[in-house]
Each structure stands twice: as structure tokens, then as C-alpha cells.
């Protein structure tokens, strides 16, 4: 088992030929496929695909070698996840797409259909029709109504393919008020049978065995203290387990013997680790940890229930095989050797573990899905996420790290144009959005690749507040939007100059959402360092954001602003670019979607008004019917075209050394 046979069968699109300059439209296109999951019997693969303004589901028949279904989910709607309930029936969780810059908003709804598109059924949610089981809800059979609740699939039930297990967060309609409830739900008509109620209020994560018996629950109380509970069929009452003081814990899956649960937990320390907990007595053991970054992912055995490797990402992703005698470990080792220098993720496996879907990607490769035969040790390439982008002509993405002005280690990535010496290049600093618990990583980045293809180096700094480097690092950005987080971006820019990568007189900064705010504030803080500023869906006035954003429609959103940005008008105004616009020197490119609800369009209009009043040079791109980021490929192409033209004008004529 030392070699892997790789067969390339591009079932949907051929590889492109390498060419000198990739059209910007190719970087603006959506991936053809986001995710892939194989059916339990290995006959079908479900994939998410772009359909209209949303993302639907495609079904590929592996026996026939052809696509047999393209299922739309509705306007601006997309699959938030899917679960094979049986060999031929798929349950899909829905989400709404409110903007390209934001993760899709899960609606808590579920639908189901067969692989041929037949027997489509809305199963659960607030806007559909849902039949109820009179024994679990008190409603008469046949009475249909929508429910004001969120549903979360827990797992399929191999011994009961007509049902899945779901948890429900409700406001008193069908579950115990303020406590999540677990139900068996019919995948044919959505009827519910209550299984049990969570031991505490709030959001609780459940882990169940193959029989659908919930053996583990984890959540936090009103004081944000973590709690874990277990139960067995012999002793079905909840029993509380010990939890490391101050830890954050997220359960992942049960062991094959149902006696252990595997957790992602920081154990009250600095970084998230892989932890094994015994359900009988709560004894915990750390299986894998890193001294500089959080656990990124766990690679499970092909039978699905034992960890065989872990992934961390300090710079490039680091896959570490665990000390186990499980036969899947050796097979994974063969896979890793076959794809050196790339990421590898087991997307899904069949019921018997004989086949798996494997995603392989890297900084230059947007990603390819392979069908891996675990018995023959053979991988067949199925589809490419973006097969029109040739990895051979994509730019390198180097992990970097440097010391900030206060000595804190800061990490990030530098994307470099191909064919040019990495010295005194024009550079675009590209702060990420979010900003909290979000990070730039070593994965393929369309915008950075597009800029590098036109000769620009691209610097992305994981400033404090970013995720992946421990809870303390993320918390260090709270209420420091305009100070420490901007300091880190500026320090990274100066590091790139000192290392000789960047021409100090040809540096621009471009970001979206918080990144747009950071671009403005960086240009204000260091007016002689940045020669151009691009604010895409950026925040200009924080008090107005708190008043107008959809964030403030929820108490949790208002609390987020108070805790993470500022809890008074004065503190928000002090952190707003609107208070210092007269300090800005660089020309500004303002980009915004007119239907943006996260950072409302009036933020862009107020910025333009202030720049006009100051007679400050600026350019404008507003697109109707777009939200927090541009979704339509033609609008994304327009943005990239205008962005590069703006950078060419503002940086090409800049002096070759900074004042």
C-alpha cells in the first residue's frame, strides 16, 4: 500500500490550457462546485452548484457516469448543508444569501427530495407547511402549520432511513421553551417524535449514536460557564461531566464503541486541541495540540468514527497522523504522499468505508474532488471547483510572520506575481472582513490571485481579533478596531517594505466590510504610507452603523457592538473614520451594494459626501440589487476591472520612495 493510482476523469469540464494572462472574468466566476458528499451505498454524489442567485444541489450518478439532477432551492436561497437520510433521499438545510461578504444566514429550514427530484417535501421551518404528530405536540393529525423555530440536523439513522435526528431551538411552539429539544423527524412528511429535552437552556450541541440515542450534550449557562452531560440507554437521565475551568468546548463525534466523545477544546489554555473524553467518568485526554495555532480540523477514519489525523495551520496546513493502529491511517498516509504540498480533506465516506470523497486544494489550486477507493487504493478525479483556473499559472501565496510594535507575533500571507522578482513591487494591502474569529489562510484567494496576475504583491495580515490563534489573540482585538488592529496592519506593511518586497512609494490598501473600514482608517493613520484607498462595503460612521445595520435588529447584535467595538456614542465616534477624514491624503475608491443591510448603503453615501465637501479625489461604484458584497459574476468582474484600473492610475505615477 505504498502507491496510489490516480486517474483523472474530469466529468464536467476539461482542464484549461496555460495562458499568459487570465481574464479577470475568470477570477470573478463562482466555483462550479462548493462541496460534495457521497451516498451511503456509494452510488451517488451530491454537490452544491450555482443556480440563479443562489446555490442548488446537483446529483451525479456514479454508475451511469452522468448528472441526473439539478435542484434549485429558491431565489437567493442555498444549501447550508445536506444529509443523506438513506441511499436515495437527501435532506437539505437552507440558508439565505444576503451578501457575498457574509456567510449565508441559516434559516433553520429543511427540505428533502429523492435523487431523481421526486417526492420533494418541505420538512421544517417558519414559512412552510409542516404536519405534526399528535402524540408529541398535542396537535391533531393532519393539522399543518409553520413553526417559529430553527432546526439543526444532528445525524442520519442507518437503522431507520425514514427518519433523521434534529435539534430544535424554539419559542414555545413545539419544544420546551428556552431549552433545545431533540426530535426524530420523518424525511417523508416532516412529522416529529420528541426524543428528549436539553439539560440546560441556550444553544446546546448534541451527539448521538447510530440508534439515534443522544449520549452527549454540551452548552453554556447564562453566566457563559460551559457544561457537559452524558447518558446511556441503561441510565437515560442526564449526568453532568467535569469540564476544564474556563474552557471552550465543541463536541465533534462519538467513537465506534460509543464510550468516548471527541472534542475541540482549549481546556482553559491558549489553543484549541483535540480532546478525548470518557463518557462514563468524564476523564479527558489531550490527543493533539499545537503550540502556536488552533486545531483546524480532524481527519476521521473511513468508517467515520475514529480520529486518524489532525490539521493545524500556522502558515501552510500541517496534517499530523495520530498514533493509532486503525487501518485507515496507512491509507491516509498514501493519499498524503500522492498530493504533496496540498491540503487534503475527507469530505464524506460510504456506509462501509469502501469509498470516500476527497477534496485536494492549495494556494494555487482552487480545489479538485476525487473519488477514493479505499480497497483498490485508487483515486479518480471527479470535478474541479474552478476547472478554468490552471494551478500552473496561479501565483504563489507565502506564509509570513513578523513582530508587531509591542512584540506580539503576527501572521499572514503574501501573494506574489509570477515571473517577477519579489523586490520593490507595487503592493496592495488587503485586510480581511469580519473581523473577529475570521482569518486569511493558505487557501486559494480569487481577489489576491487576480491582483497578482496584474503585477501586484498582495499582503494579508491576520491582525489581532483574527481567528485560528487562540481565544486570547481574538479577544485582543475587542474595542481596538481603530488602534491595535490597525497597528498590526501598518506594522505588517512596514515589514514588507523592510524585507524588500514592496516599493515604499507604491502601496495601496483595499478591503471589504471591516477591511473597508481598516483601509480608510489605515489611510487616515498613515497618510504618507498608503497612496490609494479602496473601501468596499466599508464602515465610515460607527454610530450610524449601530443605528441602521441589521446587526442591531437583534439584542445579540447590539451586545456584539457594545462588547467588541464600543458601548457609547463617544467611543464609537472616536473609532470612526468620519471623525478624521481631513487627515486622509490618498485618493479613495468607494464601492458598495445599494441593498446592503449589514453595512447600509448610506455609509458609502456619507463617505462620498464628506470627500466631496473636502474636494478630495475619489471614485465611485454603486451597484443596485447587490448586498454586502457583489454576488453576480458580471458585477464582480466590473469591480476587479475598476479596482485594477484605479490602482494602476494611483500607484503607477507614485514616487518610488516614501517621504
C-alpha positions, 0 to 999 in steps of 0.5 A: 500500500505504498502507491496510489493510482490516480486517474483523472476523469474530469466529468464536467469540464476539461482542464484549461490550457496555460495562458499568459494572462487570465481574464479577470472574468475568470477570477470573478466566476463562482466555483462550479462546485462548493462541496460534495458528499457521497451516498451511503451505498456509494452510488451517488454524489451530491454537490452544491452548484450555482443556480440563479442567485443562489446555490442548488444541489446537483446529483451525479450518478456514479454508475451511469457516469452522468448528472441526473439532477439539478435542484434549485432551492429558491431565489437567493436561497442555498444549501447550508448543508445536506444529509443523506437520510438513506441511499436515495433521499437527501435532506437539505438545510437552507440558508439565505444569501444576503451578501457575498461578504457574509456567510449565508444566514441559516434559516433553520429550514429543511427540505428533502427530495429523492435523487431523481427530484421526486417526492420533494417535501418541505420538512421544517421551518417558519414559512412552510407547511409542516404536519405534526404528530399528535402524540408529541405536540398535542396537535391533531393529525393532519393539522399543518402549520409553520413553526417559529423555530430553527432546526439543526440536523444532528445525524442520519439513522442507518437503522431507520432511513425514514427518519433523521435526528434534529435539534430544535431551538424554539419559542414555545411552539413545539419544544420546551421553551428556552431549552433545545429539544431533540426530535426524530423527524420523518424525511417523508412528511416532516412529522416529529417524535420528541426524543428528549429535552436539553439539560440546560437552556441556550444553544446546546450541541448534541451527539448521538449514536447510530440508534439515534440515542443522544449520549452527549450534550454540551452548552453554556449557562447564562453566566457563559460557564460551559457544561457537559452531560452524558447518558446511556440507554441503561441510565437515560437521565442526564449526568453532568461531566467535569469540564476544564475551568474556563474552557471552550468546548465543541463536541465533534463525534462519538467513537465506534464503541460509543464510550468516548466523545471527541472534542475541540477544546482549549481546556482553559489554555491558549489553543484549541486541541483535540480532546478525548473524553470518557463518557462514563467518568468524564476523564479527558485526554489531550490527543493533539495540540499545537503550540502556536495555532488552533486545531483546524480540523480532524481527519476521521477514519473511513468508517467515520468514527475514529480520529486518524489525523489532525490539521493545524495551520500556522502558515501552510496546513500541517496534517499530523497522523495520530498514533493509532493502529486503525487501518485507515491511517496507512491509507491516509498516509498514501493519499498524503504522499500522492498530493504533496504540498496540498491540503487534503480533506475527507469530505464524506465516506460510504456506509462501509468505508469502501469509498470516500470523497476527497477534496485536494486544494492549495494556494494555487489550486482552487480545489479538485474532488476525487473519488477514493477507493479505499480497497483498490487504493485508487483515486479518480478525479471527479470535478474541479471547483474552478476547472478554468483556473490552471494551478500552473499559472496561479501565483504563489501565496507565502506564509509570513510572520513578523513582530508587531510594535509591542512584540506580539507575533503576527501572521499572514500571507503574501501573494506574489506575481509570477515571473517577477522578482519579489523586490520593490513591487507595487503592493496592495494591502488587503485586510480581511472582513469580519473581523473577529474569529475570521482569518486569511489562510493558505487557501486559494484567494480569487481577489489576491490571485487576480491582483497578482496576475496584474503585477501586484504583491498582495499582503494579508495580515491576520491582525489581532481579533483574527481567528485560528490563534487562540481565544486570547489573540481574538479577544485582543482585538475587542474595542481596538478596531481603530488602534491595535488592529490597525497597528498590526496592519501598518506594522505588517506593511512596514515589514514588507517594505523592510524585507524588500518586497514592496516599493515604499512609494507604491502601496495601496490598501483595499478591503471589504466590510471591516477591511473597508473600514481598516483601509480608510482608517489605515489611510487616515493613520498613515497618510504618507504610507498608503497612496490609494484607498479602496473601501468596499462595503466599508464602515465610515460612521460607527454610530450610524452603523449601530443605528441602521445595520441589521446587526442591531435588529437583534439584542445579540447584535447590539451586545456584539457592538457594545462588547467588541467595538464600543458601548457609547456614542463617544467611543464609537465616534472616536473609532470612526473614520468620519471623525478624521477624514481631513487627515486622509491624503490618498485618493479613495475608491468607494464601492458598495451594494445599494441593498446592503443591510449589514453595512447600509448603503448610506455609509458609502453615501456619507463617505462620498459626501464628506470627500466631496465637501473636502474636494478630495479625489475619489471614485465611485461604484454603486451597484443596485440589487447587490448586498454586502458584497457583489454576488453576480459574476458580471458585477464582480468582474466590473469591480476587479476591472475598476479596482485594477484600473484605479490602482494602476492610475494611483500607484503607477505615477507614485514616487518610488520612495516614501517621504 
